[in-house]
């Protein structure tokens, strides 16, 4: 296995990519979410790419236009279809043995793949898809709490004797508690037009799809409130945060990706 950095064209622009080589005929395309560069949050993408390549599957990462080392203006995930298509072409050119390409995206990268209908891909692994209308995702844009998630949080707290004692002894801010209960009792909001567009795009995809949800992540909770909870393609990682940074959660994510690549 070796790692190569290079550039490729997307229309008139030059984009930056990285290939972790392997001999496998199925490859993993990692699409960055938010404004993350292809090294990913805390180097997580680069580490995951190396692990997947060591298992025998080539991995391609890239910076979309206007991000990291790539040229152009950052127009957001909704307008990244051309860059994703160009990255797939570059991946296949750099690894000509490829018969299948499985794409992985977290947050709005998952949304972008859904909006494109998985065009050019043979499989999709979609993690914590972003469904919040009129707001770009990113570190400075936190997803709101879903009512269902608040109800679950309060139910969990009431199972703990220390929390009940705090409540009885006045150690809980009752105003804050009241606001939380009111919010928790609200019905879930109707699916956003973004969520509907994502569902429409995904409906036309014939390949295998996995939807990964980090159970402790607000973005995942908001997605689940707007989606069919019984969708058999959903896999949940208990206790995981948005970027799967804990070792056991990172191992779970790796196992999911390898299963999709071996399918």
C-alpha positions, 0 to 999 in steps of 0.5 A: 500500500502507498499513498499518492497526492495529485490533482485532477480536473473538474470542468475548468478547475483543478481539484486535489485528491489523494489515493491510497493504493491497493489491488482490490477491484472494489474501491472506496470514494470518501466524500468530505462533509462541510468545509473539511479538507480531505484529511478529515476531522482530526485526521480521521479520514486519512486514518480510515483510508489507510486502514481500508487500503490495508484490508485490500481496497483502494481509497480515493479522497478529494477536496471539492472546489473552494476547499483545501487545496482545490481551486474555485469557489465553495458553492456548498454541498448542494452544488457538488455533483460535478466534483463528485462525478469528476472524482469518480472518473479520476479514481477509475483512471488512477486505479484501472482495475476497479470494477465497483466504486462504493462512496462514503459520505458523512453529514452533508457529504451523505446528503450530496450523494443522495441528491445525485442519486448515487450517479456513477457509484455501485454502492453508498454508505451514508452517515448522519445525513444532513436534512436541515433546510437553509443552513449549511452544515459544519462545526459552527452550525449545530443541528437542533435537538429533535423532540424525540431525542429530548424525550429519550434524554429525559427518560434516560435521566429519570432512570438514574436515582441521582437525577431524581434526587437532584430534582427533588432537592431543587438542584434542577433549573425548573424553567429550563426543565419546563422549556425542555418538556414543552419542546419535547412534546412538540410534534416532529416537524414535517420533512424539509424539502431537502429531505424530500429531495434526498429521498427522491434521489435515493429512490432511483439508485439500484445499488446497495445502500447503508444508512449509518446513524451515530445515536448520540449525534444531533444531526442523525437524530434530526435525520431520523425524525424526518425519515422512516425509522423502520428503513431496513438500510439503517444501522445505528451505532449506540453512543457514537458522536458525529465523527465516530472518534472513540476507538470502538465507534471508529472500529464499528464504522470501519466494519460497516465500510468493509462489509459494504466493500465486500458485498 
